[in-house]
């Protein structure tokens, strides 16, 4: 079994952290959108922020979460490919 370098382990850990953070951001956005969907004309929510603005913020949070998940996957795959090239050379 080949040995794994410390740099490869740290890269994998960082990628996992990116992916888990992205999933958490997506979940937070989902919960926020569920709260916003419960608002109505009689119960409009806080006066400081309209429901449309709050929904936009939750959508941006969800997009950020998806971007972090994709970034973590791309960096992890790139690191694995680079490690495989180094070992074959």
Backbone atoms as SQL, in Angstrom:
CREATE TABLE atoms (id INTEGER PRIMARY KEY, chain TEXT, resi INTEGER, resn TEXT, atom TEXT, x REAL, y REAL, z REAL);
INSERT INTO atoms VALUES
  (1, 'A', 1, 'UNK', 'N', 0.843, -1.168, 0.000),
  (2, 'A', 1, 'UNK', 'CA', 0.000, 0.000, 0.000),
  (3, 'A', 1, 'UNK', 'C', 0.896, 1.241, 0.000),
  (4, 'A', 2, 'UNK', 'N', 0.666, 2.171, -0.922),
  (5, 'A', 2, 'UNK', 'CA', 1.527, 3.356, -0.988),
  (6, 'A', 2, 'UNK', 'C', 1.269, 4.292, 0.191),
  (7, 'A', 3, 'UNK', 'N', 2.319, 4.987, 0.577),
  (8, 'A', 3, 'UNK', 'CA', 2.170, 5.938, 1.675),
  (9, 'A', 3, 'UNK', 'C', 1.580, 7.234, 1.153),
  (10, 'A', 4, 'UNK', 'N', 0.821, 7.874, 1.994),
  (11, 'A', 4, 'UNK', 'CA', 0.177, 9.130, 1.641),
  (12, 'A', 4, 'UNK', 'C', 0.952, 10.262, 2.307),
  (13, 'A', 5, 'UNK', 'N', 1.244, 11.291, 1.540),
  (14, 'A', 5, 'UNK', 'CA', 2.009, 12.406, 2.085),
  (15, 'A', 5, 'UNK', 'C', 1.131, 13.258, 2.997),
  (16, 'A', 6, 'UNK', 'N', 1.783, 14.006, 3.810),
  (17, 'A', 6, 'UNK', 'CA', 1.052, 14.898, 4.723),
  (18, 'A', 6, 'UNK', 'C', 0.318, 15.977, 3.933),
  (19, 'A', 7, 'UNK', 'N', 0.949, 16.462, 2.877),
  (20, 'A', 7, 'UNK', 'CA', 0.326, 17.485, 2.046),
  (21, 'A', 7, 'UNK', 'C', -0.963, 16.963, 1.402),
  (22, 'A', 8, 'UNK', 'N', -0.958, 15.718, 0.954),
  (23, 'A', 8, 'UNK', 'CA', -2.157, 15.133, 0.347),
  (24, 'A', 8, 'UNK', 'C', -3.274, 14.984, 1.380),
  (25, 'A', 9, 'UNK', 'N', -2.916, 14.577, 2.591),
  (26, 'A', 9, 'UNK', 'CA', -3.937, 14.451, 3.641),
  (27, 'A', 9, 'UNK', 'C', -4.532, 15.806, 3.993),
  (28, 'A', 10, 'UNK', 'N', -3.685, 16.829, 4.086),
  (29, 'A', 10, 'UNK', 'CA', -4.195, 18.162, 4.406),
  (30, 'A', 10, 'UNK', 'C', -5.060, 18.712, 3.281),
  (31, 'A', 11, 'UNK', 'N', -4.692, 18.419, 2.043),
  (32, 'A', 11, 'UNK', 'CA', -5.499, 18.849, 0.910),
  (33, 'A', 11, 'UNK', 'C', -6.867, 18.173, 0.946),
  (34, 'A', 12, 'UNK', 'N', -6.881, 16.879, 1.223),
  (35, 'A', 12, 'UNK', 'CA', -8.153, 16.164, 1.329),
  (36, 'A', 12, 'UNK', 'C', -9.004, 16.703, 2.471),
  (37, 'A', 13, 'UNK', 'N', -8.368, 17.015, 3.585),
  (38, 'A', 13, 'UNK', 'CA', -9.092, 17.568, 4.725),
  (39, 'A', 13, 'UNK', 'C', -9.675, 18.945, 4.403),
  (40, 'A', 14, 'UNK', 'N', -8.896, 19.771, 3.703),
  (41, 'A', 14, 'UNK', 'CA', -9.381, 21.097, 3.315),
  (42, 'A', 14, 'UNK', 'C', -10.554, 20.980, 2.340),
  (43, 'A', 15, 'UNK', 'N', -10.460, 20.055, 1.403),
  (44, 'A', 15, 'UNK', 'CA', -11.557, 19.853, 0.452),
  (45, 'A', 15, 'UNK', 'C', -12.820, 19.379, 1.171),
  (46, 'A', 16, 'UNK', 'N', -12.646, 18.478, 2.110),
  (47, 'A', 16, 'UNK', 'CA', -13.787, 18.003, 2.890),
  (48, 'A', 16, 'UNK', 'C', -14.414, 19.146, 3.686),
  (49, 'A', 17, 'UNK', 'N', -13.579, 20.019, 4.221),
  (50, 'A', 17, 'UNK', 'CA', -14.088, 21.182, 4.948),
  (51, 'A', 17, 'UNK', 'C', -14.883, 22.108, 4.036),
  (52, 'A', 18, 'UNK', 'N', -14.377, 22.337, 2.815),
  (53, 'A', 18, 'UNK', 'CA', -15.118, 23.145, 1.840),
  (54, 'A', 18, 'UNK', 'C', -16.476, 22.518, 1.541),
  (55, 'A', 19, 'UNK', 'N', -16.485, 21.222, 1.311),
  (56, 'A', 19, 'UNK', 'CA', -17.719, 20.535, 0.953),
  (57, 'A', 19, 'UNK', 'C', -18.723, 20.576, 2.110),
  (58, 'A', 20, 'UNK', 'N', -18.268, 20.308, 3.321),
  (59, 'A', 20, 'UNK', 'CA', -19.181, 20.331, 4.473),
  (60, 'A', 20, 'UNK', 'C', -19.696, 21.736, 4.764),
  (61, 'A', 21, 'UNK', 'N', -18.853, 22.739, 4.593),
  (62, 'A', 21, 'UNK', 'CA', -19.296, 24.126, 4.778),
  (63, 'A', 21, 'UNK', 'C', -20.343, 24.489, 3.732),
  (64, 'A', 22, 'UNK', 'N', -20.122, 24.070, 2.497),
  (65, 'A', 22, 'UNK', 'CA', -21.100, 24.326, 1.442),
  (66, 'A', 22, 'UNK', 'C', -22.431, 23.655, 1.709),
  (67, 'A', 23, 'UNK', 'N', -22.376, 22.426, 2.200),
  (68, 'A', 23, 'UNK', 'CA', -23.617, 21.720, 2.538),
  (69, 'A', 23, 'UNK', 'C', -24.345, 22.442, 3.675),
  (70, 'A', 24, 'UNK', 'N', -23.592, 22.902, 4.659),
  (71, 'A', 24, 'UNK', 'CA', -24.193, 23.655, 5.764),
  (72, 'A', 24, 'UNK', 'C', -24.837, 24.951, 5.301),
  (73, 'A', 25, 'UNK', 'N', -24.163, 25.640, 4.382),
  (74, 'A', 25, 'UNK', 'CA', -24.737, 26.880, 3.844),
  (75, 'A', 25, 'UNK', 'C', -26.014, 26.598, 3.058),
  (76, 'A', 26, 'UNK', 'N', -26.017, 25.522, 2.289),
  (77, 'A', 26, 'UNK', 'CA', -27.219, 25.153, 1.545),
  (78, 'A', 26, 'UNK', 'C', -28.373, 24.790, 2.467),
  (79, 'A', 27, 'UNK', 'N', -28.058, 24.088, 3.550),
  (80, 'A', 27, 'UNK', 'CA', -29.098, 23.728, 4.513),
  (81, 'A', 27, 'UNK', 'C', -29.649, 24.977, 5.213),
  (82, 'A', 28, 'UNK', 'N', -28.768, 25.895, 5.580),
  (83, 'A', 28, 'UNK', 'CA', -29.217, 27.136, 6.224),
  (84, 'A', 28, 'UNK', 'C', -30.112, 27.938, 5.284),
  (85, 'A', 29, 'UNK', 'N', -29.757, 27.970, 4.014),
  (86, 'A', 29, 'UNK', 'CA', -30.581, 28.691, 3.045),
  (87, 'A', 29, 'UNK', 'C', -31.941, 28.022, 2.885),
  (88, 'A', 30, 'UNK', 'N', -31.955, 26.688, 2.901),
  (89, 'A', 30, 'UNK', 'CA', -33.214, 25.960, 2.780),
  (90, 'A', 30, 'UNK', 'C', -34.132, 26.245, 3.966),
  (91, 'A', 31, 'UNK', 'N', -33.561, 26.251, 5.155),
  (92, 'A', 31, 'UNK', 'CA', -34.361, 26.550, 6.356),
  (93, 'A', 31, 'UNK', 'C', -34.895, 27.975, 6.294),
  (94, 'A', 32, 'UNK', 'N', -34.067, 28.897, 5.847),
  (95, 'A', 32, 'UNK', 'CA', -34.491, 30.300, 5.754),
  (96, 'A', 32, 'UNK', 'C', -35.610, 30.462, 4.730),
  (97, 'A', 33, 'UNK', 'N', -35.509, 29.772, 3.598),
  (98, 'A', 33, 'UNK', 'CA', -36.557, 29.860, 2.583),
  (99, 'A', 33, 'UNK', 'C', -37.862, 29.235, 3.067),
  (100, 'A', 34, 'UNK', 'N', -37.778, 28.178, 3.889),
  (101, 'A', 34, 'UNK', 'CA', -38.994, 27.603, 4.461),
  (102, 'A', 34, 'UNK', 'C', -39.661, 28.587, 5.413),
  (103, 'A', 35, 'UNK', 'N', -38.846, 29.324, 6.188),
  (104, 'A', 35, 'UNK', 'CA', -39.410, 30.334, 7.085),
  (105, 'A', 35, 'UNK', 'C', -40.079, 31.445, 6.285),
  (106, 'A', 36, 'UNK', 'N', -39.448, 31.841, 5.200),
  (107, 'A', 36, 'UNK', 'CA', -39.997, 32.928, 4.379),
  (108, 'A', 36, 'UNK', 'C', -41.299, 32.478, 3.714),
  (109, 'A', 37, 'UNK', 'N', -41.380, 31.216, 3.323),
  (110, 'A', 37, 'UNK', 'CA', -42.590, 30.733, 2.657),
  (111, 'A', 37, 'UNK', 'C', -43.794, 30.729, 3.594),
  (112, 'A', 38, 'UNK', 'N', -43.578, 30.745, 4.885),
  (113, 'A', 38, 'UNK', 'CA', -44.670, 30.762, 5.855),
  (114, 'A', 38, 'UNK', 'C', -45.243, 32.160, 6.078),
  (115, 'A', 39, 'UNK', 'N', -44.559, 33.185, 5.551),
  (116, 'A', 39, 'UNK', 'CA', -45.052, 34.551, 5.712),
  (117, 'A', 39, 'UNK', 'C', -46.273, 34.769, 4.834),
  (118, 'A', 40, 'UNK', 'N', -47.149, 35.666, 5.256),
  (119, 'A', 40, 'UNK', 'CA', -48.351, 35.971, 4.488),
  (120, 'A', 40, 'UNK', 'C', -48.625, 37.475, 4.580),
  (121, 'A', 41, 'UNK', 'N', -49.728, 37.877, 3.964),
  (122, 'A', 41, 'UNK', 'CA', -50.098, 39.287, 4.003),
  (123, 'A', 41, 'UNK', 'C', -50.420, 39.720, 5.427),
  (124, 'A', 42, 'UNK', 'N', -51.048, 38.852, 6.187),
  (125, 'A', 42, 'UNK', 'CA', -51.406, 39.197, 7.565),
  (126, 'A', 42, 'UNK', 'C', -50.215, 39.111, 8.509),
  (127, 'A', 43, 'UNK', 'N', -49.269, 38.250, 8.194),
  (128, 'A', 43, 'UNK', 'CA', -48.063, 38.095, 9.002),
  (129, 'A', 43, 'UNK', 'C', -46.838, 38.296, 8.097),
  (130, 'A', 44, 'UNK', 'N', -46.513, 39.543, 7.803),
  (131, 'A', 44, 'UNK', 'CA', -45.467, 39.812, 6.806),
  (132, 'A', 44, 'UNK', 'C', -44.037, 39.615, 7.309),
  (133, 'A', 45, 'UNK', 'N', -43.851, 39.410, 8.573),
  (134, 'A', 45, 'UNK', 'CA', -42.492, 39.245, 9.093),
  (135, 'A', 45, 'UNK', 'C', -41.941, 40.569, 9.612),
  (136, 'A', 46, 'UNK', 'N', -40.648, 40.630, 9.836),
  (137, 'A', 46, 'UNK', 'CA', -40.058, 41.850, 10.399),
  (138, 'A', 46, 'UNK', 'C', -40.121, 43.015, 9.413),
  (139, 'A', 47, 'UNK', 'N', -40.237, 44.213, 9.964),
  (140, 'A', 47, 'UNK', 'CA', -40.316, 45.408, 9.120),
  (141, 'A', 47, 'UNK', 'C', -38.960, 45.799, 8.531),
  (142, 'A', 48, 'UNK', 'N', -37.903, 45.322, 9.134),
  (143, 'A', 48, 'UNK', 'CA', -36.574, 45.741, 8.699),
  (144, 'A', 48, 'UNK', 'C', -36.191, 45.164, 7.335),
  (145, 'A', 49, 'UNK', 'N', -36.800, 44.043, 6.938),
  (146, 'A', 49, 'UNK', 'CA', -36.429, 43.403, 5.682),
  (147, 'A', 49, 'UNK', 'C', -37.665, 42.800, 5.030),
  (148, 'A', 50, 'UNK', 'N', -37.851, 43.073, 3.748),
  (149, 'A', 50, 'UNK', 'CA', -39.005, 42.509, 3.061),
  (150, 'A', 50, 'UNK', 'C', -38.750, 41.033, 2.770),
  (151, 'A', 51, 'UNK', 'N', -39.813, 40.308, 2.506),
  (152, 'A', 51, 'UNK', 'CA', -39.696, 38.880, 2.220),
  (153, 'A', 51, 'UNK', 'C', -38.925, 38.642, 0.925),
  (154, 'A', 52, 'UNK', 'N', -39.089, 39.527, -0.044),
  (155, 'A', 52, 'UNK', 'CA', -38.376, 39.386, -1.307),
  (156, 'A', 52, 'UNK', 'C', -36.870, 39.570, -1.124),
  (157, 'A', 53, 'UNK', 'N', -36.487, 40.541, -0.330),
  (158, 'A', 53, 'UNK', 'CA', -35.061, 40.758, -0.061),
  (159, 'A', 53, 'UNK', 'C', -34.487, 39.594, 0.739),
  (160, 'A', 54, 'UNK', 'N', -35.230, 39.102, 1.712),
  (161, 'A', 54, 'UNK', 'CA', -34.770, 37.961, 2.506),
  (162, 'A', 54, 'UNK', 'C', -34.628, 36.721, 1.627),
  (163, 'A', 55, 'UNK', 'N', -35.547, 36.516, 0.692),
  (164, 'A', 55, 'UNK', 'CA', -35.451, 35.378, -0.216),
  (165, 'A', 55, 'UNK', 'C', -34.235, 35.506, -1.125),
  (166, 'A', 56, 'UNK', 'N', -33.945, 36.725, -1.577),
  (167, 'A', 56, 'UNK', 'CA', -32.746, 36.944, -2.391),
  (168, 'A', 56, 'UNK', 'C', -31.479, 36.612, -1.611),
  (169, 'A', 57, 'UNK', 'N', -31.424, 37.017, -0.369),
  (170, 'A', 57, 'UNK', 'CA', -30.253, 36.730, 0.467),
  (171, 'A', 57, 'UNK', 'C', -30.104, 35.225, 0.692),
  (172, 'A', 58, 'UNK', 'N', -31.219, 34.534, 0.920),
  (173, 'A', 58, 'UNK', 'CA', -31.168, 33.091, 1.108),
  (174, 'A', 58, 'UNK', 'C', -30.736, 32.395, -0.181),
  (175, 'A', 59, 'UNK', 'N', -31.179, 32.908, -1.312),
  (176, 'A', 59, 'UNK', 'CA', -30.778, 32.323, -2.596),
  (177, 'A', 59, 'UNK', 'C', -29.281, 32.509, -2.830),
  (178, 'A', 60, 'UNK', 'N', -28.759, 33.691, -2.509),
  (179, 'A', 60, 'UNK', 'CA', -27.320, 33.938, -2.651),
  (180, 'A', 60, 'UNK', 'C', -26.518, 33.028, -1.714),
  (181, 'A', 61, 'UNK', 'N', -27.041, 32.792, -0.526),
  (182, 'A', 61, 'UNK', 'CA', -26.389, 31.883, 0.413),
  (183, 'A', 61, 'UNK', 'C', -26.360, 30.462, -0.152),
  (184, 'A', 62, 'UNK', 'N', -27.453, 30.052, -0.772),
  (185, 'A', 62, 'UNK', 'CA', -27.499, 28.727, -1.385),
  (186, 'A', 62, 'UNK', 'C', -26.517, 28.630, -2.543),
  (187, 'A', 63, 'UNK', 'N', -26.434, 29.665, -3.369),
  (188, 'A', 63, 'UNK', 'CA', -25.471, 29.669, -4.479),
  (189, 'A', 63, 'UNK', 'C', -24.040, 29.596, -3.959),
  (190, 'A', 64, 'UNK', 'N', -23.762, 30.301, -2.880),
  (191, 'A', 64, 'UNK', 'CA', -22.434, 30.233, -2.278),
  (192, 'A', 64, 'UNK', 'C', -22.117, 28.839, -1.769),
  (193, 'A', 65, 'UNK', 'N', -23.113, 28.171, -1.198),
  (194, 'A', 65, 'UNK', 'CA', -22.924, 26.807, -0.733),
  (195, 'A', 65, 'UNK', 'C', -22.621, 25.858, -1.871),
  (196, 'A', 66, 'UNK', 'N', -23.355, 25.992, -2.966),
  (197, 'A', 66, 'UNK', 'CA', -23.104, 25.146, -4.134),
  (198, 'A', 66, 'UNK', 'C', -21.708, 25.416, -4.692),
  (199, 'A', 67, 'UNK', 'N', -21.314, 26.682, -4.727),
  (200, 'A', 67, 'UNK', 'CA', -19.982, 27.034, -5.231),
  (201, 'A', 67, 'UNK', 'C', -18.884, 26.419, -4.357),
  (202, 'A', 68, 'UNK', 'N', -19.072, 26.422, -3.042),
  (203, 'A', 68, 'UNK', 'CA', -18.071, 25.813, -2.163),
  (204, 'A', 68, 'UNK', 'C', -17.989, 24.297, -2.355),
  (205, 'A', 69, 'UNK', 'N', -19.121, 23.651, -2.556),
  (206, 'A', 69, 'UNK', 'CA', -19.106, 22.206, -2.785),
  (207, 'A', 69, 'UNK', 'C', -18.371, 21.892, -4.091),
  (208, 'A', 70, 'UNK', 'N', -18.686, 22.631, -5.144),
  (209, 'A', 70, 'UNK', 'CA', -18.018, 22.407, -6.429),
  (210, 'A', 70, 'UNK', 'C', -16.528, 22.701, -6.319),
  (211, 'A', 71, 'UNK', 'N', -16.176, 23.776, -5.634),
  (212, 'A', 71, 'UNK', 'CA', -14.768, 24.124, -5.460),
  (213, 'A', 71, 'UNK', 'C', -14.017, 23.026, -4.702),
  (214, 'A', 72, 'UNK', 'N', -14.615, 22.505, -3.656),
  (215, 'A', 72, 'UNK', 'CA', -13.991, 21.421, -2.906),
  (216, 'A', 72, 'UNK', 'C', -13.793, 20.176, -3.751),
  (217, 'A', 73, 'UNK', 'N', -14.782, 19.846, -4.580),
  (218, 'A', 73, 'UNK', 'CA', -14.657, 18.672, -5.452),
  (219, 'A', 73, 'UNK', 'C', -13.584, 18.885, -6.513),
  (220, 'A', 74, 'UNK', 'N', -13.538, 20.064, -7.107),
  (221, 'A', 74, 'UNK', 'CA', -12.550, 20.340, -8.154),
  (222, 'A', 74, 'UNK', 'C', -11.135, 20.317, -7.578),
  (223, 'A', 75, 'UNK', 'N', -10.945, 20.949, -6.443),
  (224, 'A', 75, 'UNK', 'CA', -9.615, 20.972, -5.837),
  (225, 'A', 75, 'UNK', 'C', -9.196, 19.562, -5.412),
  (226, 'A', 76, 'UNK', 'N', -10.116, 18.805, -4.848),
  (227, 'A', 76, 'UNK', 'CA', -9.804, 17.432, -4.445),
  (228, 'A', 76, 'UNK', 'C', -9.447, 16.552, -5.628),
  (229, 'A', 77, 'UNK', 'N', -10.216, 16.656, -6.708),
  (230, 'A', 77, 'UNK', 'CA', -9.925, 15.855, -7.899),
  (231, 'A', 77, 'UNK', 'C', -8.602, 16.293, -8.526),
  (232, 'A', 78, 'UNK', 'N', -8.371, 17.603, -8.571),
  (233, 'A', 78, 'UNK', 'CA', -7.102, 18.093, -9.115),
  (234, 'A', 78, 'UNK', 'C', -5.911, 17.623, -8.301),
  (235, 'A', 79, 'UNK', 'N', -6.049, 17.630, -6.998),
  (236, 'A', 79, 'UNK', 'CA', -4.976, 17.143, -6.132),
  (237, 'A', 79, 'UNK', 'C', -4.715, 15.655, -6.311),
  (238, 'A', 80, 'UNK', 'N', -5.788, 14.890, -6.498),
  (239, 'A', 80, 'UNK', 'CA', -5.624, 13.452, -6.715),
  (240, 'A', 80, 'UNK', 'C', -4.950, 13.170, -8.050),
  (241, 'A', 81, 'UNK', 'N', -5.329, 13.906, -9.081),
  (242, 'A', 81, 'UNK', 'CA', -4.706, 13.728, -10.397),
  (243, 'A', 81, 'UNK', 'C', -3.238, 14.111, -10.341),
  (244, 'A', 82, 'UNK', 'N', -2.933, 15.220, -9.676),
  (245, 'A', 82, 'UNK', 'CA', -1.549, 15.668, -9.564),
  (246, 'A', 82, 'UNK', 'C', -0.708, 14.647, -8.758),
  (247, 'A', 83, 'UNK', 'N', -1.280, 14.094, -7.716),
  (248, 'A', 83, 'UNK', 'CA', -0.570, 13.079, -6.935),
  (249, 'A', 83, 'UNK', 'C', -0.323, 11.813, -7.727),
  (250, 'A', 84, 'UNK', 'N', -1.300, 11.425, -8.548),
  (251, 'A', 84, 'UNK', 'CA', -1.127, 10.229, -9.383),
  (252, 'A', 84, 'UNK', 'C', -0.060, 10.461, -10.446),
  (253, 'A', 85, 'UNK', 'N', 0.011, 11.662, -10.993),
  (254, 'A', 85, 'UNK', 'CA', 1.043, 11.970, -11.999),
  (255, 'A', 85, 'UNK', 'C', 2.437, 11.943, -11.379),
  (256, 'A', 86, 'UNK', 'N', 2.540, 12.440, -10.150),
  (257, 'A', 86, 'UNK', 'CA', 3.852, 12.461, -9.480),
  (258, 'A', 86, 'UNK', 'C', 4.340, 11.037, -9.203),
  (259, 'A', 87, 'UNK', 'N', 3.418, 10.168, -8.802),
  (260, 'A', 87, 'UNK', 'CA', 3.812, 8.800, -8.479),
  (261, 'A', 87, 'UNK', 'C', 4.181, 8.006, -9.712),
  (262, 'A', 88, 'UNK', 'N', 3.531, 8.304, -10.859),
  (263, 'A', 88, 'UNK', 'CA', 3.842, 7.566, -12.067),
  (264, 'A', 88, 'UNK', 'C', 5.149, 8.025, -12.714),
  (265, 'A', 89, 'UNK', 'N', 5.565, 9.235, -12.409),
  (266, 'A', 89, 'UNK', 'CA', 6.796, 9.755, -13.022),
  (267, 'A', 89, 'UNK', 'C', 8.046, 9.336, -12.300);
